[in-house]
Amino acid sequence: MRAVFAAAAVAAGVAAVIAASHAAASIGGLLKVRLGGDEQQTRLVMDIDQAASAKLLSDGSADGHAVLLLPTVSAQGGLQGSGQGLVKAWAIEQTPAGARLQMDLAASARVRARFLLPPADGIDHYRYVVDVVSQAGAVRLISNPNPGAAVGLQLRPQIAPSQVLPVSLKKVVVIDPGHGGHDPGATGALGFEKDVNLAAALALKARLERSSRYRVVLTRQDDTYVPLETRVRIAQRAGADLFISLHSDSGPDATLRGASVYTLSDKASNRAARFVSRDDWFMKASLTGDRGVSDILFDLTQRATKNRSAAFAQTLVGRIEGKAPLLRRSQRDAGFMVLLAPDVPAVLLEMGFVTNPDDEEFLRDPQRRGRLMNAVGDSIDDYFAQATRLASR
Protein backbone atom coordinates (compact mmCIF):
# COMPACT_ATOMS: atom_id res chain seq x y z
CA MET A 1 0.00 0.00 0.00
CA ARG A 2 1.37 3.26 -1.07
CA ALA A 3 1.17 6.26 1.25
CA VAL A 4 0.27 9.63 -0.29
CA PHE A 5 2.50 12.63 -0.78
CA ALA A 6 0.12 14.55 -3.03
CA ALA A 7 -3.36 13.17 -2.40
CA ALA A 8 -4.98 16.59 -2.15
CA ALA A 9 -3.39 17.71 -5.39
CA VAL A 10 -4.52 14.55 -7.15
CA ALA A 11 -8.07 14.97 -5.86
CA ALA A 12 -8.15 18.57 -7.03
CA GLY A 13 -6.74 17.55 -10.39
CA VAL A 14 -9.36 14.86 -10.81
CA ALA A 15 -12.06 17.44 -10.13
CA ALA A 16 -10.59 19.57 -12.89
CA VAL A 17 -10.65 16.55 -15.20
CA ILE A 18 -14.36 16.14 -14.63
CA ALA A 19 -15.14 19.76 -15.33
CA ALA A 20 -12.93 19.93 -18.39
CA SER A 21 -14.17 16.74 -20.02
CA HIS A 22 -17.87 17.13 -19.15
CA ALA A 23 -17.80 13.40 -18.48
CA ALA A 24 -19.76 11.49 -15.91
CA ALA A 25 -16.67 9.99 -14.33
CA SER A 26 -15.93 11.34 -10.85
CA ILE A 27 -14.31 10.36 -7.58
CA GLY A 28 -16.53 8.48 -5.16
CA GLY A 29 -16.11 8.31 -1.42
CA LEU A 30 -15.60 5.20 0.66
CA LEU A 31 -18.36 5.06 3.28
CA LYS A 32 -17.52 1.96 5.29
CA VAL A 33 -16.10 -1.55 5.12
CA ARG A 34 -17.83 -4.70 6.34
CA LEU A 35 -16.67 -8.27 6.78
CA GLY A 36 -18.48 -11.54 7.21
CA GLY A 37 -17.96 -15.26 6.78
CA ASP A 38 -15.96 -18.17 8.05
CA GLU A 39 -12.90 -20.30 7.27
CA GLN A 40 -14.46 -21.55 4.04
CA GLN A 41 -15.59 -18.27 2.50
CA THR A 42 -15.34 -14.66 3.58
CA ARG A 43 -16.94 -11.58 2.06
CA LEU A 44 -15.59 -8.04 2.27
CA VAL A 45 -18.00 -5.27 1.25
CA MET A 46 -16.96 -1.68 0.58
CA ASP A 47 -19.87 0.76 0.69
CA ILE A 48 -19.25 3.62 -1.76
CA ASP A 49 -21.38 6.59 -2.75
CA GLN A 50 -21.22 6.03 -6.52
CA ALA A 51 -20.46 3.36 -9.11
CA ALA A 52 -16.81 2.34 -9.48
CA SER A 53 -14.62 -0.10 -11.37
CA ALA A 54 -11.66 -1.95 -9.92
CA LYS A 55 -8.56 -3.85 -11.01
CA LEU A 56 -7.36 -6.96 -9.21
CA LEU A 57 -3.57 -6.67 -8.97
CA SER A 58 -3.12 -9.90 -7.01
CA ASP A 59 -5.65 -12.56 -5.95
CA GLY A 60 -3.47 -13.65 -3.01
CA SER A 61 -2.84 -17.17 -4.27
CA ALA A 62 0.90 -16.58 -4.74
CA ASP A 63 1.91 -15.06 -1.41
CA GLY A 64 -1.19 -14.50 0.69
CA HIS A 65 -1.45 -10.78 -0.13
CA ALA A 66 -4.46 -9.81 -2.24
CA VAL A 67 -4.42 -6.32 -3.74
CA LEU A 68 -7.29 -4.45 -5.40
CA LEU A 69 -7.14 -0.96 -6.91
CA LEU A 70 -10.23 1.27 -7.26
CA PRO A 71 -9.11 4.22 -9.43
CA THR A 72 -12.22 6.37 -8.95
CA VAL A 73 -12.69 5.85 -5.21
CA SER A 74 -11.24 8.14 -2.54
CA ALA A 75 -10.17 6.77 0.84
CA GLN A 76 -8.61 9.88 2.35
CA GLY A 77 -7.08 9.11 5.73
CA GLY A 78 -7.21 5.39 5.02
CA LEU A 79 -8.85 2.56 6.92
CA GLN A 80 -7.51 -0.63 8.43
CA GLY A 81 -8.79 -3.35 10.68
CA SER A 82 -8.59 -6.87 11.95
CA GLY A 83 -9.98 -9.61 9.76
CA GLN A 84 -12.52 -12.35 9.94
CA GLY A 85 -12.58 -15.84 8.50
CA LEU A 86 -10.08 -16.10 5.65
CA VAL A 87 -9.11 -12.42 5.85
CA LYS A 88 -6.53 -12.05 8.63
CA ALA A 89 -6.14 -8.28 8.26
CA TRP A 90 -7.05 -5.59 5.76
CA ALA A 91 -6.12 -2.01 5.03
CA ILE A 92 -7.16 0.64 2.50
CA GLU A 93 -4.89 3.54 1.63
CA GLN A 94 -5.24 6.42 -0.77
CA THR A 95 -2.65 6.42 -3.54
CA PRO A 96 -2.23 8.63 -6.60
CA ALA A 97 -3.79 5.76 -8.57
CA GLY A 98 -6.89 5.57 -6.35
CA ALA A 99 -7.97 3.66 -3.25
CA ARG A 100 -5.88 0.53 -2.74
CA LEU A 101 -7.21 -2.41 -0.74
CA GLN A 102 -4.75 -4.97 0.54
CA MET A 103 -5.84 -8.10 2.39
CA ASP A 104 -3.61 -10.47 4.31
CA LEU A 105 -5.19 -13.87 3.61
CA ALA A 106 -5.07 -17.23 5.33
CA ALA A 107 -3.07 -20.02 3.75
CA SER A 108 -4.59 -21.42 0.52
CA ALA A 109 -7.13 -18.59 0.35
CA ARG A 110 -7.63 -16.38 -2.70
CA VAL A 111 -10.03 -13.86 -4.18
CA ARG A 112 -12.62 -15.87 -6.10
CA ALA A 113 -15.10 -13.22 -7.21
CA ARG A 114 -15.74 -9.47 -7.11
CA PHE A 115 -18.60 -7.40 -8.37
CA LEU A 116 -20.46 -4.10 -8.00
CA LEU A 117 -23.98 -3.98 -6.56
CA PRO A 118 -26.16 -0.94 -7.36
CA PRO A 119 -28.53 0.71 -4.86
CA ALA A 120 -31.51 -1.56 -4.22
CA ASP A 121 -33.95 -2.77 -1.58
CA GLY A 122 -33.76 0.39 0.52
CA ILE A 123 -29.97 0.75 0.18
CA ASP A 124 -29.13 4.15 -1.29
CA HIS A 125 -25.47 3.53 -2.17
CA TYR A 126 -23.29 1.18 -4.19
CA ARG A 127 -21.44 -1.80 -2.76
CA TYR A 128 -18.25 -3.30 -4.13
CA VAL A 129 -18.07 -6.93 -3.02
CA VAL A 130 -14.95 -9.08 -2.78
CA ASP A 131 -15.38 -12.79 -2.07
CA VAL A 132 -12.46 -14.79 -0.68
CA VAL A 133 -12.54 -18.58 -0.60
CA SER A 134 -10.41 -21.48 0.45
CA GLN A 135 -9.89 -24.23 -2.09
CA ALA A 136 -12.60 -26.23 -0.36
CA GLY A 137 -14.97 -23.27 -0.36
CA ALA A 138 -14.62 -22.41 -4.01
CA VAL A 139 -17.22 -24.91 -5.22
CA ARG A 140 -19.78 -23.75 -2.69
CA LEU A 141 -19.36 -20.13 -3.77
CA ILE A 142 -19.62 -20.90 -7.49
CA SER A 143 -22.96 -22.63 -6.91
CA ASN A 144 -24.48 -19.43 -5.47
CA PRO A 145 -26.96 -18.29 -8.18
CA ASN A 146 -27.33 -14.76 -6.82
CA PRO A 147 -24.03 -12.87 -6.35
CA GLY A 148 -25.83 -10.08 -4.56
CA ALA A 149 -27.18 -12.33 -1.85
CA ALA A 150 -25.46 -12.48 1.49
CA VAL A 151 -25.08 -16.31 1.26
CA GLY A 152 -25.63 -16.52 4.97
CA LEU A 153 -22.75 -14.23 5.88
CA GLN A 154 -23.21 -11.84 8.80
CA LEU A 155 -21.46 -8.63 7.80
CA ARG A 156 -20.09 -6.34 10.45
CA PRO A 157 -18.82 -2.76 9.99
CA GLN A 158 -15.11 -1.99 10.32
CA ILE A 159 -14.95 1.78 10.19
CA ALA A 160 -15.43 3.28 13.67
CA PRO A 161 -12.16 4.70 15.04
CA SER A 162 -12.48 2.47 18.09
CA GLN A 163 -12.32 -0.58 15.83
CA VAL A 164 -9.24 0.45 13.86
CA LEU A 165 -6.35 -1.68 15.03
CA PRO A 166 -2.63 -1.03 14.60
CA VAL A 167 -2.46 -3.45 11.69
CA SER A 168 0.02 -2.44 9.02
CA LEU A 169 0.51 -4.66 5.99
CA LYS A 170 3.99 -4.79 4.55
CA LYS A 171 5.23 -2.27 2.02
CA VAL A 172 6.35 -3.83 -1.25
CA VAL A 173 9.88 -2.89 -2.32
CA VAL A 174 11.18 -4.13 -5.68
CA ILE A 175 14.98 -4.25 -6.01
CA ASP A 176 16.39 -4.44 -9.52
CA PRO A 177 20.02 -5.62 -9.85
CA GLY A 178 21.06 -4.04 -13.15
CA HIS A 179 22.25 -6.12 -16.12
CA GLY A 180 22.81 -9.89 -15.82
CA GLY A 181 23.35 -12.94 -18.03
CA HIS A 182 24.66 -12.03 -21.47
CA ASP A 183 24.52 -8.32 -20.48
CA PRO A 184 27.52 -7.83 -18.16
CA GLY A 185 27.25 -4.06 -17.85
CA ALA A 186 30.41 -2.06 -17.27
CA THR A 187 33.75 -3.82 -16.89
CA GLY A 188 36.18 -3.02 -14.09
CA ALA A 189 39.67 -4.29 -13.37
CA LEU A 190 38.24 -6.97 -11.07
CA GLY A 191 35.18 -8.09 -13.02
CA PHE A 192 31.75 -7.19 -14.31
CA GLU A 193 29.22 -4.70 -13.05
CA LYS A 194 26.40 -7.27 -13.08
CA ASP A 195 28.03 -9.21 -10.22
CA VAL A 196 28.46 -6.12 -8.03
CA ASN A 197 24.84 -5.13 -8.64
CA LEU A 198 23.50 -8.54 -7.64
CA ALA A 199 25.64 -8.72 -4.49
CA ALA A 200 24.39 -5.29 -3.45
CA ALA A 201 20.77 -6.23 -4.17
CA LEU A 202 21.01 -9.35 -2.01
CA ALA A 203 22.55 -7.30 0.82
CA LEU A 204 19.77 -4.71 0.59
CA LYS A 205 17.12 -7.45 0.53
CA ALA A 206 18.59 -8.97 3.70
CA ARG A 207 18.67 -5.54 5.39
CA LEU A 208 15.02 -4.82 4.60
CA GLU A 209 13.75 -8.26 5.55
CA ARG A 210 15.36 -8.02 9.00
CA SER A 211 12.85 -5.31 9.90
CA SER A 212 9.77 -7.44 9.00
CA ARG A 213 8.18 -4.29 7.58
CA TYR A 214 8.65 -5.06 3.91
CA ARG A 215 7.89 -7.63 1.26
CA VAL A 216 10.95 -7.59 -0.99
CA VAL A 217 10.85 -8.68 -4.63
CA LEU A 218 13.98 -9.07 -6.78
CA THR A 219 13.78 -8.72 -10.56
CA ARG A 220 16.57 -11.31 -10.76
CA GLN A 221 18.16 -13.50 -8.10
CA ASP A 222 21.03 -14.95 -10.09
CA ASP A 223 23.11 -14.31 -13.19
CA THR A 224 20.22 -14.24 -15.66
CA TYR A 225 19.17 -11.64 -18.20
CA VAL A 226 15.83 -9.90 -17.62
CA PRO A 227 14.57 -7.48 -20.32
CA LEU A 228 14.17 -3.90 -19.15
CA GLU A 229 10.44 -3.77 -19.86
CA THR A 230 9.94 -7.00 -17.91
CA ARG A 231 11.61 -5.42 -14.87
CA VAL A 232 9.04 -2.62 -14.96
CA ARG A 233 6.21 -5.13 -15.32
CA ILE A 234 7.51 -7.10 -12.33
CA ALA A 235 7.21 -3.97 -10.20
CA GLN A 236 3.70 -3.22 -11.47
CA ARG A 237 2.46 -6.79 -10.99
CA ALA A 238 3.88 -6.85 -7.46
CA GLY A 239 1.96 -3.67 -6.60
CA ALA A 240 5.27 -2.07 -5.68
CA ASP A 241 5.34 0.84 -3.25
CA LEU A 242 8.92 1.57 -4.31
CA PHE A 243 11.30 0.44 -7.06
CA ILE A 244 15.07 0.84 -6.79
CA SER A 245 17.44 -0.19 -9.57
CA LEU A 246 21.06 -0.79 -8.53
CA HIS A 247 23.89 -0.09 -10.98
CA SER A 248 27.64 0.60 -11.03
CA ASP A 249 28.77 3.44 -13.25
CA SER A 250 31.59 3.70 -15.78
CA GLY A 251 33.46 6.57 -17.40
CA PRO A 252 36.35 7.35 -19.72
CA ASP A 253 38.28 9.03 -16.92
CA ALA A 254 39.52 6.53 -14.33
CA THR A 255 39.71 9.28 -11.69
CA LEU A 256 35.95 9.85 -11.86
CA ARG A 257 34.20 8.34 -8.84
CA GLY A 258 31.14 8.68 -6.63
CA ALA A 259 27.52 7.61 -6.34
CA SER A 260 24.52 9.32 -7.94
CA VAL A 261 20.74 8.87 -7.93
CA TYR A 262 18.51 9.21 -11.00
CA THR A 263 14.79 9.85 -11.35
CA LEU A 264 12.73 10.08 -14.53
CA SER A 265 13.32 13.25 -16.53
CA ASP A 266 10.48 15.47 -17.73
CA LYS A 267 11.65 14.99 -21.31
CA ALA A 268 11.24 11.21 -21.03
CA SER A 269 7.90 11.22 -19.23
CA ASN A 270 5.82 10.79 -22.38
CA ARG A 271 7.59 7.48 -23.06
CA ALA A 272 5.71 5.99 -20.11
CA ALA A 273 2.63 5.68 -22.32
CA ARG A 274 4.24 2.68 -24.02
CA PHE A 275 3.61 0.68 -20.84
CA VAL A 276 -0.11 1.42 -20.90
CA SER A 277 -2.33 -1.42 -22.05
CA ARG A 278 -6.05 -1.93 -22.11
CA ASP A 279 -5.78 -3.77 -18.81
CA ASP A 280 -4.12 -0.91 -16.93
CA TRP A 281 -6.20 0.99 -14.40
CA PHE A 282 -6.13 4.39 -16.08
CA MET A 283 -7.61 2.94 -19.27
CA LYS A 284 -10.66 1.92 -17.20
CA ALA A 285 -10.82 4.99 -14.99
CA SER A 286 -13.80 6.54 -16.78
CA LEU A 287 -16.99 4.51 -16.70
CA THR A 288 -18.10 6.47 -19.79
CA GLY A 289 -15.05 5.36 -21.78
CA ASP A 290 -13.90 8.97 -22.23
CA ARG A 291 -10.28 8.70 -23.38
CA GLY A 292 -9.65 12.35 -22.48
CA VAL A 293 -10.47 11.64 -18.83
CA SER A 294 -8.18 8.60 -18.85
CA ASP A 295 -5.32 10.59 -20.39
CA ILE A 296 -5.53 13.34 -17.80
CA LEU A 297 -5.85 10.86 -14.92
CA PHE A 298 -2.73 9.17 -16.31
CA ASP A 299 -0.92 12.52 -16.29
CA LEU A 300 -2.00 13.27 -12.72
CA THR A 301 -0.84 9.87 -11.54
CA GLN A 302 2.50 10.22 -13.28
CA ARG A 303 3.09 13.65 -11.76
CA ALA A 304 2.36 12.39 -8.27
CA THR A 305 4.63 9.40 -8.82
CA LYS A 306 7.47 11.62 -10.04
CA ASN A 307 7.09 13.85 -6.97
CA ARG A 308 7.35 10.84 -4.70
CA SER A 309 10.35 9.50 -6.63
CA ALA A 310 12.10 12.86 -6.22
CA ALA A 311 11.33 12.90 -2.50
CA PHE A 312 12.84 9.45 -2.06
CA ALA A 313 15.89 10.37 -4.17
CA GLN A 314 16.57 13.34 -1.91
CA THR A 315 16.27 11.16 1.19
CA LEU A 316 18.52 8.53 -0.37
CA VAL A 317 21.28 11.01 -1.20
CA GLY A 318 21.15 12.35 2.36
CA ARG A 319 21.60 8.88 3.82
CA ILE A 320 24.39 7.85 1.45
CA GLU A 321 26.43 10.99 2.13
CA GLY A 322 29.26 10.06 4.44
CA LYS A 323 28.86 6.33 3.73
CA ALA A 324 30.20 6.48 0.17
CA PRO A 325 31.71 9.14 -2.12
CA LEU A 326 29.15 11.17 -4.08
CA LEU A 327 29.39 12.85 -7.43
CA ARG A 328 29.30 16.64 -7.23
CA ARG A 329 25.83 16.65 -8.80
CA SER A 330 24.54 13.56 -7.07
CA GLN A 331 20.79 13.90 -7.80
CA ARG A 332 20.09 13.65 -11.54
CA ASP A 333 17.37 12.77 -14.02
CA ALA A 334 17.35 10.67 -17.18
CA GLY A 335 15.11 8.58 -19.41
CA PHE A 336 16.12 5.12 -18.19
CA MET A 337 13.49 2.58 -19.18
CA VAL A 338 13.31 1.01 -15.71
CA LEU A 339 12.00 4.34 -14.37
CA LEU A 340 9.06 4.58 -16.78
CA ALA A 341 6.26 2.96 -14.75
CA PRO A 342 3.73 5.79 -14.28
CA ASP A 343 2.33 4.38 -11.04
CA VAL A 344 5.46 3.18 -9.16
CA PRO A 345 7.89 5.60 -7.46
CA ALA A 346 11.31 4.64 -8.81
CA VAL A 347 14.97 5.60 -8.66
CA LEU A 348 18.15 4.28 -10.20
CA LEU A 349 21.19 4.29 -7.89
CA GLU A 350 24.63 4.35 -9.47
CA MET A 351 26.62 3.09 -6.49
CA GLY A 352 30.00 4.19 -7.81
CA PHE A 353 32.32 3.71 -10.79
CA VAL A 354 33.72 0.25 -11.46
CA THR A 355 36.18 1.99 -13.78
CA ASN A 356 37.64 3.75 -10.73
CA PRO A 357 39.97 1.50 -8.68
CA ASP A 358 38.90 2.94 -5.31
CA ASP A 359 35.17 2.75 -6.08
CA GLU A 360 35.47 -0.78 -7.45
CA GLU A 361 37.38 -1.94 -4.37
CA PHE A 362 34.74 -0.28 -2.18
CA LEU A 363 31.85 -1.97 -4.01
CA ARG A 364 33.51 -5.40 -3.95
CA ASP A 365 34.26 -5.27 -0.23
CA PRO A 366 31.31 -7.04 1.48
CA GLN A 367 31.60 -4.97 4.66
CA ARG A 368 31.74 -1.56 3.00
CA ARG A 369 29.10 -2.56 0.45
CA GLY A 370 26.96 -3.74 3.35
CA ARG A 371 27.26 -0.37 5.09
CA LEU A 372 26.17 1.34 1.89
CA MET A 373 23.14 -0.92 1.57
CA ASN A 374 22.28 -0.34 5.23
CA ALA A 375 22.22 3.38 4.43
CA VAL A 376 19.92 2.68 1.48
CA GLY A 377 17.72 0.66 3.80
CA ASP A 378 17.66 3.55 6.29
CA SER A 379 16.54 5.88 3.50
CA ILE A 380 13.67 3.51 2.66
CA ASP A 381 12.63 3.50 6.34
CA ASP A 382 12.74 7.31 6.37
CA TYR A 383 10.73 7.57 3.15
CA PHE A 384 7.84 5.43 4.36
CA ALA A 385 7.89 7.02 7.82
CA GLN A 386 7.57 10.47 6.26
CA ALA A 387 4.81 9.25 3.96
CA THR A 388 2.90 7.89 6.94
CA ARG A 389 3.20 11.20 8.78
CA LEU A 390 1.90 13.12 5.78
CA ALA A 391 -0.98 10.73 5.24
CA SER A 392 -2.08 11.01 8.88
CA ARG A 393 -2.43 14.79 8.82
C-alpha positions as a printed Julia matrix, in Angstrom:
393×3 Matrix{Float64}:
   0.0     0.0     0.0
   1.37    3.26   -1.07
   1.17    6.26    1.25
   0.27    9.63   -0.29
   2.5    12.63   -0.78
   0.12   14.55   -3.03
  -3.36   13.17   -2.4
  -4.98   16.59   -2.15
  -3.39   17.71   -5.39
  -4.52   14.55   -7.15
  -8.07   14.97   -5.86
  -8.15   18.57   -7.03
  -6.74   17.55  -10.39
  -9.36   14.86  -10.81
 -12.06   17.44  -10.13
 -10.59   19.57  -12.89
 -10.65   16.55  -15.2
 -14.36   16.14  -14.63
 -15.14   19.76  -15.33
 -12.93   19.93  -18.39
 -14.17   16.74  -20.02
 -17.87   17.13  -19.15
 -17.8    13.4   -18.48
 -19.76   11.49  -15.91
 -16.67    9.99  -14.33
 -15.93   11.34  -10.85
 -14.31   10.36   -7.58
 -16.53    8.48   -5.16
 -16.11    8.31   -1.42
 -15.6     5.2     0.66
 -18.36    5.06    3.28
 -17.52    1.96    5.29
 -16.1    -1.55    5.12
 -17.83   -4.7     6.34
 -16.67   -8.27    6.78
 -18.48  -11.54    7.21
 -17.96  -15.26    6.78
 -15.96  -18.17    8.05
 -12.9   -20.3     7.27
 -14.46  -21.55    4.04
 -15.59  -18.27    2.5
 -15.34  -14.66    3.58
 -16.94  -11.58    2.06
 -15.59   -8.04    2.27
 -18.0    -5.27    1.25
 -16.96   -1.68    0.58
 -19.87    0.76    0.69
 -19.25    3.62   -1.76
 -21.38    6.59   -2.75
 -21.22    6.03   -6.52
 -20.46    3.36   -9.11
 -16.81    2.34   -9.48
 -14.62   -0.1   -11.37
 -11.66   -1.95   -9.92
  -8.56   -3.85  -11.01
  -7.36   -6.96   -9.21
  -3.57   -6.67   -8.97
  -3.12   -9.9    -7.01
  -5.65  -12.56   -5.95
  -3.47  -13.65   -3.01
  -2.84  -17.17   -4.27
   0.9   -16.58   -4.74
   1.91  -15.06   -1.41
  -1.19  -14.5     0.69
  -1.45  -10.78   -0.13
  -4.46   -9.81   -2.24
  -4.42   -6.32   -3.74
  -7.29   -4.45   -5.4
  -7.14   -0.96   -6.91
 -10.23    1.27   -7.26
  -9.11    4.22   -9.43
 -12.22    6.37   -8.95
 -12.69    5.85   -5.21
 -11.24    8.14   -2.54
 -10.17    6.77    0.84
  -8.61    9.88    2.35
  -7.08    9.11    5.73
  -7.21    5.39    5.02
  -8.85    2.56    6.92
  -7.51   -0.63    8.43
  -8.79   -3.35   10.68
  -8.59   -6.87   11.95
  -9.98   -9.61    9.76
 -12.52  -12.35    9.94
 -12.58  -15.84    8.5
 -10.08  -16.1     5.65
  -9.11  -12.42    5.85
  -6.53  -12.05    8.63
  -6.14   -8.28    8.26
  -7.05   -5.59    5.76
  -6.12   -2.01    5.03
  -7.16    0.64    2.5
  -4.89    3.54    1.63
  -5.24    6.42   -0.77
  -2.65    6.42   -3.54
  -2.23    8.63   -6.6
  -3.79    5.76   -8.57
  -6.89    5.57   -6.35
  -7.97    3.66   -3.25
  -5.88    0.53   -2.74
  -7.21   -2.41   -0.74
  -4.75   -4.97    0.54
  -5.84   -8.1     2.39
  -3.61  -10.47    4.31
  -5.19  -13.87    3.61
  -5.07  -17.23    5.33
  -3.07  -20.02    3.75
  -4.59  -21.42    0.52
  -7.13  -18.59    0.35
  -7.63  -16.38   -2.7
 -10.03  -13.86   -4.18
 -12.62  -15.87   -6.1
 -15.1   -13.22   -7.21
 -15.74   -9.47   -7.11
 -18.6    -7.4    -8.37
 -20.46   -4.1    -8.0
 -23.98   -3.98   -6.56
 -26.16   -0.94   -7.36
 -28.53    0.71   -4.86
 -31.51   -1.56   -4.22
 -33.95   -2.77   -1.58
 -33.76    0.39    0.52
 -29.97    0.75    0.18
 -29.13    4.15   -1.29
 -25.47    3.53   -2.17
 -23.29    1.18   -4.19
 -21.44   -1.8    -2.76
 -18.25   -3.3    -4.13
 -18.07   -6.93   -3.02
 -14.95   -9.08   -2.78
 -15.38  -12.79   -2.07
 -12.46  -14.79   -0.68
 -12.54  -18.58   -0.6
 -10.41  -21.48    0.45
  -9.89  -24.23   -2.09
 -12.6   -26.23   -0.36
 -14.97  -23.27   -0.36
 -14.62  -22.41   -4.01
 -17.22  -24.91   -5.22
 -19.78  -23.75   -2.69
 -19.36  -20.13   -3.77
 -19.62  -20.9    -7.49
 -22.96  -22.63   -6.91
 -24.48  -19.43   -5.47
 -26.96  -18.29   -8.18
 -27.33  -14.76   -6.82
 -24.03  -12.87   -6.35
 -25.83  -10.08   -4.56
 -27.18  -12.33   -1.85
 -25.46  -12.48    1.49
 -25.08  -16.31    1.26
 -25.63  -16.52    4.97
 -22.75  -14.23    5.88
 -23.21  -11.84    8.8
 -21.46   -8.63    7.8
 -20.09   -6.34   10.45
 -18.82   -2.76    9.99
 -15.11   -1.99   10.32
 -14.95    1.78   10.19
 -15.43    3.28   13.67
 -12.16    4.7    15.04
 -12.48    2.47   18.09
 -12.32   -0.58   15.83
  -9.24    0.45   13.86
  -6.35   -1.68   15.03
  -2.63   -1.03   14.6
  -2.46   -3.45   11.69
   0.02   -2.44    9.02
   0.51   -4.66    5.99
   3.99   -4.79    4.55
   5.23   -2.27    2.02
   6.35   -3.83   -1.25
   9.88   -2.89   -2.32
  11.18   -4.13   -5.68
  14.98   -4.25   -6.01
  16.39   -4.44   -9.52
  20.02   -5.62   -9.85
  21.06   -4.04  -13.15
  22.25   -6.12  -16.12
  22.81   -9.89  -15.82
  23.35  -12.94  -18.03
  24.66  -12.03  -21.47
  24.52   -8.32  -20.48
  27.52   -7.83  -18.16
  27.25   -4.06  -17.85
  30.41   -2.06  -17.27
  33.75   -3.82  -16.89
  36.18   -3.02  -14.09
  39.67   -4.29  -13.37
  38.24   -6.97  -11.07
  35.18   -8.09  -13.02
  31.75   -7.19  -14.31
  29.22   -4.7   -13.05
  26.4    -7.27  -13.08
  28.03   -9.21  -10.22
  28.46   -6.12   -8.03
  24.84   -5.13   -8.64
  23.5    -8.54   -7.64
  25.64   -8.72   -4.49
  24.39   -5.29   -3.45
  20.77   -6.23   -4.17
  21.01   -9.35   -2.01
  22.55   -7.3     0.82
  19.77   -4.71    0.59
  17.12   -7.45    0.53
  18.59   -8.97    3.7
  18.67   -5.54    5.39
  15.02   -4.82    4.6
  13.75   -8.26    5.55
  15.36   -8.02    9.0
  12.85   -5.31    9.9
   9.77   -7.44    9.0
   8.18   -4.29    7.58
   8.65   -5.06    3.91
   7.89   -7.63    1.26
  10.95   -7.59   -0.99
  10.85   -8.68   -4.63
  13.98   -9.07   -6.78
  13.78   -8.72  -10.56
  16.57  -11.31  -10.76
  18.16  -13.5    -8.1
  21.03  -14.95  -10.09
  23.11  -14.31  -13.19
  20.22  -14.24  -15.66
  19.17  -11.64  -18.2
  15.83   -9.9   -17.62
  14.57   -7.48  -20.32
  14.17   -3.9   -19.15
  10.44   -3.77  -19.86
   9.94   -7.0   -17.91
  11.61   -5.42  -14.87
   9.04   -2.62  -14.96
   6.21   -5.13  -15.32
   7.51   -7.1   -12.33
   7.21   -3.97  -10.2
   3.7    -3.22  -11.47
   2.46   -6.79  -10.99
   3.88   -6.85   -7.46
   1.96   -3.67   -6.6
   5.27   -2.07   -5.68
   5.34    0.84   -3.25
   8.92    1.57   -4.31
  11.3     0.44   -7.06
  15.07    0.84   -6.79
  17.44   -0.19   -9.57
  21.06   -0.79   -8.53
  23.89   -0.09  -10.98
  27.64    0.6   -11.03
  28.77    3.44  -13.25
  31.59    3.7   -15.78
  33.46    6.57  -17.4
  36.35    7.35  -19.72
  38.28    9.03  -16.92
  39.52    6.53  -14.33
  39.71    9.28  -11.69
  35.95    9.85  -11.86
  34.2     8.34   -8.84
  31.14    8.68   -6.63
  27.52    7.61   -6.34
  24.52    9.32   -7.94
  20.74    8.87   -7.93
  18.51    9.21  -11.0
  14.79    9.85  -11.35
  12.73   10.08  -14.53
  13.32   13.25  -16.53
  10.48   15.47  -17.73
  11.65   14.99  -21.31
  11.24   11.21  -21.03
   7.9    11.22  -19.23
   5.82   10.79  -22.38
   7.59    7.48  -23.06
   5.71    5.99  -20.11
   2.63    5.68  -22.32
   4.24    2.68  -24.02
   3.61    0.68  -20.84
  -0.11    1.42  -20.9
  -2.33   -1.42  -22.05
  -6.05   -1.93  -22.11
  -5.78   -3.77  -18.81
  -4.12   -0.91  -16.93
  -6.2     0.99  -14.4
  -6.13    4.39  -16.08
  -7.61    2.94  -19.27
 -10.66    1.92  -17.2
 -10.82    4.99  -14.99
 -13.8     6.54  -16.78
 -16.99    4.51  -16.7
 -18.1     6.47  -19.79
 -15.05    5.36  -21.78
 -13.9     8.97  -22.23
 -10.28    8.7   -23.38
  -9.65   12.35  -22.48
 -10.47   11.64  -18.83
  -8.18    8.6   -18.85
  -5.32   10.59  -20.39
  -5.53   13.34  -17.8
  -5.85   10.86  -14.92
  -2.73    9.17  -16.31
  -0.92   12.52  -16.29
  -2.0    13.27  -12.72
  -0.84    9.87  -11.54
   2.5    10.22  -13.28
   3.09   13.65  -11.76
   2.36   12.39   -8.27
   4.63    9.4    -8.82
   7.47   11.62  -10.04
   7.09   13.85   -6.97
   7.35   10.84   -4.7
  10.35    9.5    -6.63
  12.1    12.86   -6.22
  11.33   12.9    -2.5
  12.84    9.45   -2.06
  15.89   10.37   -4.17
  16.57   13.34   -1.91
  16.27   11.16    1.19
  18.52    8.53   -0.37
  21.28   11.01   -1.2
  21.15   12.35    2.36
  21.6     8.88    3.82
  24.39    7.85    1.45
  26.43   10.99    2.13
  29.26   10.06    4.44
  28.86    6.33    3.73
  30.2     6.48    0.17
  31.71    9.14   -2.12
  29.15   11.17   -4.08
  29.39   12.85   -7.43
  29.3    16.64   -7.23
  25.83   16.65   -8.8
  24.54   13.56   -7.07
  20.79   13.9    -7.8
  20.09   13.65  -11.54
  17.37   12.77  -14.02
  17.35   10.67  -17.18
  15.11    8.58  -19.41
  16.12    5.12  -18.19
  13.49    2.58  -19.18
  13.31    1.01  -15.71
  12.0     4.34  -14.37
   9.06    4.58  -16.78
   6.26    2.96  -14.75
   3.73    5.79  -14.28
   2.33    4.38  -11.04
   5.46    3.18   -9.16
   7.89    5.6    -7.46
  11.31    4.64   -8.81
  14.97    5.6    -8.66
  18.15    4.28  -10.2
  21.19    4.29   -7.89
  24.63    4.35   -9.47
  26.62    3.09   -6.49
  30.0     4.19   -7.81
  32.32    3.71  -10.79
  33.72    0.25  -11.46
  36.18    1.99  -13.78
  37.64    3.75  -10.73
  39.97    1.5    -8.68
  38.9     2.94   -5.31
  35.17    2.75   -6.08
  35.47   -0.78   -7.45
  37.38   -1.94   -4.37
  34.74   -0.28   -2.18
  31.85   -1.97   -4.01
  33.51   -5.4    -3.95
  34.26   -5.27   -0.23
  31.31   -7.04    1.48
  31.6    -4.97    4.66
  31.74   -1.56    3.0
  29.1    -2.56    0.45
  26.96   -3.74    3.35
  27.26   -0.37    5.09
  26.17    1.34    1.89
  23.14   -0.92    1.57
  22.28   -0.34    5.23
  22.22    3.38    4.43
  19.92    2.68    1.48
  17.72    0.66    3.8
  17.66    3.55    6.29
  16.54    5.88    3.5
  13.67    3.51    2.66
  12.63    3.5     6.34
  12.74    7.31    6.37
  10.73    7.57    3.15
   7.84    5.43    4.36
   7.89    7.02    7.82
   7.57   10.47    6.26
   4.81    9.25    3.96
   2.9     7.89    6.94
   3.2    11.2     8.78
   1.9    13.12    5.78
  -0.98   10.73    5.24
  -2.08   11.01    8.88
  -2.43   14.79    8.82
